[in-house]
Amino acid sequence: MLEYVALVILVFVAIVLFYGVIVIHDIPYEIAVHRNHPHQDAIHVAGWVSLFTLHVLWPFLWIWATLYRTDRGWGFSDGHSSKEHIEKLELELTEVKQRLNALEGGSE
């Protein structure tokens, strides 16, 4: 009787470990879905590939999934349009030219 209990426990632990690894490898995909990532499918497929490559890709998938956010995209811009940015730079350039002219005029 004790052998059967041990066998049931062994099978149960094997099943939990098997599905646990699969669930853990789906975490980057779930993050991508939650953040509405444009590469959700690629992250999901790469998670499955990571299962067969001894989990080498998994940390990189986690990083890839967390880089994108819908409110700021990839995070490489300040949220302003390029036209606003150009106008701001032109205004700063005009101010710098005025200050330079004032300094040059005062030293002569």
N, CA, C and O atoms as a DFTB+ gen file, in Angstrom:
432 C
 N C O
     1  1       0.826      -1.205       0.000
     2  2       0.000       0.000       0.000
     3  2       0.865       1.261       0.000
     4  3       0.559       2.238      -0.683
     5  1       1.939       1.222       0.770
     6  2       2.816       2.377       0.859
     7  2       3.484       2.678      -0.484
     8  3       3.760       3.836      -0.798
     9  1       3.742       1.637      -1.271
    10  2       4.346       1.841      -2.584
    11  2       3.405       2.610      -3.513
    12  3       3.851       3.441      -4.305
    13  1       2.117       2.334      -3.416
    14  2       1.137       3.025      -4.254
    15  2       1.031       4.503      -3.873
    16  3       0.921       5.367      -4.743
    17  1       1.065       4.785      -2.575
    18  2       1.022       6.177      -2.117
    19  2       2.259       6.922      -2.623
    20  3       2.162       8.055      -3.094
    21  1       3.416       6.277      -2.522
    22  2       4.649       6.895      -3.001
    23  2       4.595       7.112      -4.510
    24  3       5.062       8.138      -5.006
    25  1       4.030       6.159      -5.238
    26  2       3.907       6.294      -6.684
    27  2       2.977       7.450      -7.049
    28  3       3.272       8.219      -7.964
    29  1       1.861       7.577      -6.341
    30  2       0.920       8.671      -6.594
    31  2       1.593      10.018      -6.309
    32  3       1.450      10.964      -7.084
    33  1       2.323      10.099      -5.200
    34  2       3.024      11.342      -4.866
    35  2       4.070      11.666      -5.926
    36  3       4.208      12.821      -6.328
    37  1       4.799      10.667      -6.378
    38  2       5.819      10.864      -7.403
    39  2       5.211      11.361      -8.714
    40  3       5.744      12.276      -9.342
    41  1       4.104      10.761      -9.120
    42  2       3.427      11.189     -10.348
    43  2       2.882      12.608     -10.186
    44  3       2.982      13.425     -11.102
    45  1       2.308      12.898      -9.022
    46  2       1.775      14.231      -8.758
    47  2       2.880      15.288      -8.830
    48  3       2.697      16.331      -9.457
    49  1       4.008      15.029      -8.199
    50  2       5.128      15.971      -8.211
    51  2       5.653      16.159      -9.636
    52  3       5.985      17.279     -10.026
    53  1       5.732      15.084     -10.412
    54  2       6.207      15.182     -11.795
    55  2       5.270      16.047     -12.630
    56  3       5.725      16.872     -13.423
    57  1       3.965      15.862     -12.455
    58  2       2.988      16.660     -13.209
    59  2       3.057      18.130     -12.799
    60  3       3.012      19.013     -13.656
    61  1       3.165      18.398     -11.501
    62  2       3.253      19.780     -11.021
    63  2       4.515      20.454     -11.552
    64  3       4.463      21.609     -11.976
    65  1       5.633      19.760     -11.536
    66  2       6.868      20.330     -12.069
    67  2       6.766      20.588     -13.570
    68  3       7.211      21.628     -14.056
    69  1       6.188      19.655     -14.293
    70  2       6.051      19.797     -15.738
    71  2       5.219      21.030     -16.083
    72  3       5.645      21.865     -16.881
    73  1       4.039      21.143     -15.484
    74  2       3.180      22.288     -15.782
    75  2       3.698      23.573     -15.144
    76  3       3.453      24.662     -15.664
    77  1       4.406      23.462     -14.031
    78  2       4.993      24.638     -13.395
    79  2       6.020      25.311     -14.281
    80  3       6.062      26.538     -14.376
    81  1       6.853      24.504     -14.931
    82  2       7.855      25.059     -15.846
    83  2       7.170      25.757     -17.015
    84  3       7.611      26.821     -17.450
    85  1       6.109      25.172     -17.517
    86  2       5.381      25.788     -18.635
    87  2       4.749      27.115     -18.205
    88  3       4.809      28.101     -18.940
    89  1       4.149      27.137     -17.024
    90  2       3.515      28.365     -16.534
    91  2       4.566      29.451     -16.306
    92  3       4.342      30.614     -16.642
    93  1       5.698      29.076     -15.742
    94  2       6.754      30.061     -15.496
    95  2       7.272      30.637     -16.810
    96  3       7.579      31.827     -16.889
    97  1       7.368      29.805     -17.832
    98  2       7.872      30.306     -19.107
    99  2       6.836      31.137     -19.862
   100  3       7.177      31.792     -20.848
   101  1       5.607      31.123     -19.428
   102  2       4.585      31.976     -20.038
   103  2       4.497      33.347     -19.373
   104  3       3.726      34.192     -19.826
   105  1       5.256      33.588     -18.324
   106  2       5.201      34.876     -17.632
   107  2       5.552      36.042     -18.564
   108  3       4.815      37.028     -18.573
   109  1       6.637      35.982     -19.350
   110  2       6.906      37.111     -20.258
   111  2       5.772      37.355     -21.255
   112  3       5.469      38.502     -21.583
   113  1       5.150      36.285     -21.732
   114  2       4.025      36.457     -22.655
   115  2       2.859      37.142     -21.950
   116  3       2.213      38.017     -22.526
   117  1       2.589      36.753     -20.723
   118  2       1.492      37.384     -19.978
   119  2       1.787      38.863     -19.726
   120  3       0.884      39.698     -19.780
   121  1       3.039      39.181     -19.453
   122  2       3.421      40.587     -19.296
   123  2       3.186      41.339     -20.603
   124  3       2.667      42.455     -20.600
   125  1       3.571      40.723     -21.716
   126  2       3.395      41.361     -23.030
   127  2       1.922      41.589     -23.338
   128  3       1.556      42.635     -23.875
   129  1       1.082      40.631     -23.005
   130  2      -0.358      40.787     -23.235
   131  2      -0.899      41.914     -22.364
   132  3      -1.684      42.741     -22.827
   133  1      -0.480      41.945     -21.106
   134  2      -0.958      42.972     -20.182
   135  2      -0.548      44.373     -20.646
   136  3      -1.309      45.324     -20.471
   137  1       0.625      44.510     -21.225
   138  2       1.123      45.803     -21.686
   139  2       0.754      46.100     -23.131
   140  3       1.150      47.136     -23.667
   141  1       0.007      45.218     -23.768
   142  2      -0.398      45.384     -25.167
   143  2       0.828      45.548     -26.066
   144  3       0.888      46.445     -26.908
   145  1       1.789      44.668     -25.867
   146  2       3.063      44.689     -26.588
   147  2       2.829      44.340     -28.057
   148  3       2.060      43.423     -28.346
   149  1       3.471      45.045     -28.996
   150  2       3.262      44.735     -30.418
   151  2       3.883      43.407     -30.850
   152  3       3.548      42.899     -31.921
   153  1       4.781      42.832     -30.044
   154  2       5.445      41.575     -30.394
   155  2       4.990      40.421     -29.503
   156  3       5.795      39.552     -29.167
   157  1       3.732      40.398     -29.120
   158  2       3.219      39.366     -28.213
   159  2       3.446      37.962     -28.745
   160  3       3.910      37.084     -28.018
   161  1       3.124      37.753     -29.996
   162  2       3.255      36.412     -30.575
   163  2       4.709      35.971     -30.629
   164  3       5.014      34.808     -30.367
   165  1       5.599      36.879     -30.963
   166  2       7.019      36.526     -31.019
   167  2       7.544      36.168     -29.634
   168  3       8.344      35.242     -29.497
   169  1       7.109      36.880     -28.620
   170  2       7.532      36.578     -27.254
   171  2       6.985      35.228     -26.825
   172  3       7.675      34.466     -26.148
   173  1       5.756      34.924     -27.211
   174  2       5.159      33.636     -26.860
   175  2       5.914      32.484     -27.514
   176  3       6.221      31.490     -26.857
   177  1       6.211      32.613     -28.787
   178  2       6.953      31.559     -29.492
   179  2       8.359      31.429     -28.921
   180  3       8.852      30.316     -28.736
   181  1       9.005      32.549     -28.641
   182  2      10.355      32.492     -28.083
   183  2      10.353      31.856     -26.694
   184  3      11.340      31.240     -26.294
   185  1       9.255      32.000     -25.963
   186  2       9.141      31.315     -24.675
   187  2       9.137      29.810     -24.840
   188  3       9.768      29.096     -24.060
   189  1       8.434      29.320     -25.846
   190  2       8.433      27.876     -26.118
   191  2       9.794      27.411     -26.604
   192  3      10.250      26.325     -26.246
   193  1      10.444      28.231     -27.421
   194  2      11.791      27.879     -27.878
   195  2      12.747      27.839     -26.689
   196  3      13.653      27.008     -26.640
   197  1      12.540      28.736     -25.739
   198  2      13.390      28.775     -24.558
   199  2      13.282      27.493     -23.736
   200  3      14.236      27.107     -23.062
   201  1      12.139      26.839     -23.787
   202  2      12.006      25.551     -23.095
   203  2      12.978      24.523     -23.651
   204  3      13.485      23.677     -22.915
   205  1      13.235      24.596     -24.935
   206  2      14.097      23.609     -25.582
   207  2      15.557      24.050     -25.659
   208  3      16.416      23.270     -26.071
   209  1      15.844      25.282     -25.270
   210  2      17.229      25.760     -25.283
   211  2      17.756      25.941     -23.866
   212  3      18.585      26.814     -23.606
   213  1      17.272      25.117     -22.965
   214  2      17.715      25.129     -21.567
   215  2      17.511      26.489     -20.903
   216  3      18.315      26.899     -20.066
   217  1      16.454      27.177     -21.268
   218  2      15.986      28.408     -20.614
   219  2      16.949      29.582     -20.771
   220  3      16.920      30.514     -19.967
   221  1      17.790      29.549     -21.784
   222  2      18.756      30.625     -21.988
   223  2      18.050      31.920     -22.387
   224  3      18.457      33.000     -21.958
   225  1      17.014      31.828     -23.188
   226  2      16.342      33.020     -23.708
   227  2      15.391      33.668     -22.707
   228  3      15.020      34.830     -22.871
   229  1      14.998      32.942     -21.688
   230  2      13.914      33.386     -20.820
   231  2      14.175      34.739     -20.156
   232  3      13.274      35.577     -20.164
   233  1      15.354      35.005     -19.581
   234  2      15.566      36.341     -18.986
   235  2      15.472      37.471     -20.005
   236  3      14.988      38.560     -19.694
   237  1      15.935      37.207     -21.218
   238  2      15.856      38.233     -22.260
   239  2      14.408      38.466     -22.699
   240  3      14.038      39.583     -23.059
   241  1      13.604      37.422     -22.668
   242  2      12.184      37.581     -22.993
   243  2      11.492      38.442     -21.946
   244  3      10.643      39.272     -22.272
   245  1      11.858      38.241     -20.700
   246  2      11.293      39.039     -19.611
   247  2      11.620      40.517     -19.847
   248  3      10.740      41.370     -19.732
   249  1      12.857      40.817     -20.171
   250  2      13.267      42.199     -20.433
   251  2      12.540      42.749     -21.650
   252  3      12.051      43.878     -21.626
   253  1      12.466      41.959     -22.712
   254  2      11.801      42.376     -23.944
   255  2      10.334      42.697     -23.683
   256  3       9.804      43.677     -24.205
   257  1       9.686      41.872     -22.878
   258  2       8.262      42.074     -22.604
   259  2       8.019      43.311     -21.750
   260  3       6.985      43.964     -21.893
   261  1       8.956      43.644     -20.865
   262  2       8.725      44.777     -19.970
   263  2       9.189      46.112     -20.548
   264  3       8.892      47.158     -19.971
   265  1       9.904      46.105     -21.663
   266  2      10.377      47.366     -22.236
   267  2       9.253      48.226     -22.797
   268  3       9.340      49.452     -22.742
   269  1       8.218      47.626     -23.326
   270  2       7.170      48.368     -24.029
   271  2       6.020      48.697     -23.087
   272  3       5.565      47.851     -22.317
   273  1       5.563      49.940     -23.162
   274  2       4.347      50.347     -22.464
   275  2       3.500      51.154     -23.430
   276  3       4.029      51.913     -24.242
   277  1       2.187      50.995     -23.344
   278  2       1.311      51.673     -24.300
   279  2       1.336      53.189     -24.127
   280  3       1.154      53.916     -25.104
   281  1       1.555      53.680     -22.916
   282  2       1.520      55.129     -22.707
   283  2       2.766      55.836     -23.223
   284  3       2.688      57.007     -23.595
   285  1       3.916      55.161     -23.257
   286  2       5.135      55.815     -23.728
   287  2       5.862      55.042     -24.808
   288  3       6.927      55.472     -25.250
   289  1       5.323      53.916     -25.248
   290  2       5.967      53.120     -26.293
   291  2       7.213      52.442     -25.770
   292  3       7.189      51.793     -24.724
   293  1       8.295      52.594     -26.498
   294  2       9.562      51.976     -26.099
   295  2      10.315      52.833     -25.100
   296  3      11.327      52.392     -24.555
   297  1       9.846      54.052     -24.845
   298  2      10.465      54.892     -23.836
   299  2      11.617      55.730     -24.335
   300  3      12.361      56.289     -23.529
   301  1      11.789      55.836     -25.650
   302  2      12.902      56.596     -26.186
   303  2      12.517      58.018     -26.558
   304  3      13.344      58.757     -27.092
   305  1      11.296      58.415     -26.293
   306  2      10.880      59.779     -26.603
   307  2      10.328      60.415     -25.341
   308  3      10.008      59.724     -24.374
   309  1      10.221      61.726     -25.357
   310  2       9.717      62.433     -24.182
   311  2       8.206      62.631     -24.228
   312  3       7.652      63.317     -23.368
   313  1       7.545      62.059     -25.190
   314  2       6.101      62.150     -25.280
   315  2       5.598      63.298     -26.132
   316  3       4.396      63.407     -26.374
   317  1       6.488      64.150     -26.588
   318  2       6.095      65.279     -27.424
   319  2       6.306      64.917     -28.885
   320  3       7.136      64.076     -29.228
   321  1       5.538      65.571     -29.724
   322  2       5.714      65.321     -31.153
   323  2       7.013      65.967     -31.628
   324  3       7.552      66.855     -30.968
   325  1       7.496      65.525     -32.749
   326  2       8.750      66.072     -33.271
   327  2       8.585      67.540     -33.672
   328  3       9.542      68.311     -33.596
   329  1       7.386      67.931     -34.098
   330  2       7.156      69.331     -34.474
   331  2       7.297      70.233     -33.249
   332  3       7.916      71.295     -33.322
   333  1       6.723      69.810     -32.131
   334  2       6.856      70.586     -30.900
   335  2       8.321      70.664     -30.479
   336  3       8.792      71.702     -30.016
   337  1       9.018      69.572     -30.642
   338  2      10.429      69.520     -30.266
   339  2      11.257      70.482     -31.126
   340  3      12.132      71.178     -30.612
   341  1      10.985      70.520     -32.415
   342  2      11.712      71.424     -33.321
   343  2      11.407      72.875     -32.974
   344  3      12.310      73.712     -32.962
   345  1      10.135      73.184     -32.689
   346  2       9.769      74.551     -32.325
   347  2      10.477      74.978     -31.044
   348  3      10.935      76.116     -30.932
   349  1      10.567      74.076     -30.089
   350  2      11.249      74.379     -28.830
   351  2      12.735      74.633     -29.079
   352  3      13.309      75.566     -28.517
   353  1      13.354      73.811     -29.914
   354  2      14.773      74.002     -30.228
   355  2      15.016      75.316     -30.966
   356  3      16.013      75.991     -30.712
   357  1      14.103      75.688     -31.887
   358  2      14.246      76.956     -32.604
   359  2      14.134      78.139     -31.646
   360  3      14.861      79.124     -31.782
   361  1      13.228      78.044     -30.683
   362  2      13.077      79.104     -29.691
   363  2      14.341      79.227     -28.843
   364  3      14.805      80.338     -28.584
   365  1      14.895      78.108     -28.414
   366  2      16.132      78.136     -27.636
   367  2      17.283      78.718     -28.455
   368  3      18.096      79.478     -27.929
   369  1      17.354      78.368     -29.728
   370  2      18.411      78.892     -30.600
   371  2      18.292      80.406     -30.743
   372  3      19.298      81.116     -30.722
   373  1      17.077      80.895     -30.885
   374  2      16.860      82.339     -30.990
   375  2      17.314      83.041     -29.711
   376  3      17.952      84.092     -29.769
   377  1      16.987      82.460     -28.563
   378  2      17.402      83.049     -27.287
   379  2      18.919      83.058     -27.145
   380  3      19.494      84.041     -26.677
   381  1      19.565      81.975     -27.544
   382  2      21.026      81.903     -27.456
   383  2      21.667      82.935     -28.383
   384  3      22.653      83.572     -28.011
   385  1      21.116      83.105     -29.588
   386  2      21.646      84.113     -30.517
   387  2      21.507      85.514     -29.938
   388  3      22.418      86.332     -30.067
   389  1      20.374      85.800     -29.300
   390  2      20.163      87.117     -28.702
   391  2      21.158      87.366     -27.573
   392  3      21.711      88.460     -27.457
   393  1      21.382      86.351     -26.745
   394  2      22.341      86.494     -25.644
   395  2      23.757      86.684     -26.179
   396  3      24.531      87.478     -25.645
   397  1      24.088      85.946     -27.239
   398  2      25.416      86.069     -27.839
   399  2      25.615      87.460     -28.434
   400  3      26.674      88.066     -28.270
   401  1      24.599      87.960     -29.122
   402  2      24.681      89.316     -29.686
   403  2      24.822      90.355     -28.582
   404  3      25.564      91.326     -28.730
   405  1      24.111      90.154     -27.478
   406  2      24.208      91.092     -26.361
   407  2      25.604      91.049     -25.749
   408  3      26.149      92.093     -25.390
   409  1      26.184      89.879     -25.625
   410  2      27.534      89.761     -25.069
   411  2      28.581      90.351     -26.009
   412  3      29.507      91.024     -25.557
   413  1      28.444      90.108     -27.300
   414  2      29.394      90.643     -28.275
   415  2      29.271      92.158     -28.377
   416  3      30.272      92.857     -28.535
   417  1      28.067      92.654     -28.287
   418  2      27.856      94.104     -28.367
   419  2      28.383      94.813     -27.135
   420  3      28.847      95.948     -27.240
   421  1      28.329      94.189     -25.986
   422  2      28.797      94.803     -24.744
   423  2      30.300      94.811     -24.616
   424  3      30.848      95.650     -23.901
   425  1      30.991      93.895     -25.292
   426  2      32.449      93.814     -25.141
   427  2      33.187      94.739     -26.099
   428  3      34.384      94.957     -25.912
   429  1      32.543      95.283     -27.098
   430  2      33.207      96.139     -28.100
   431  2      33.256      97.564     -27.688
   432  3      33.780      98.401     -28.423
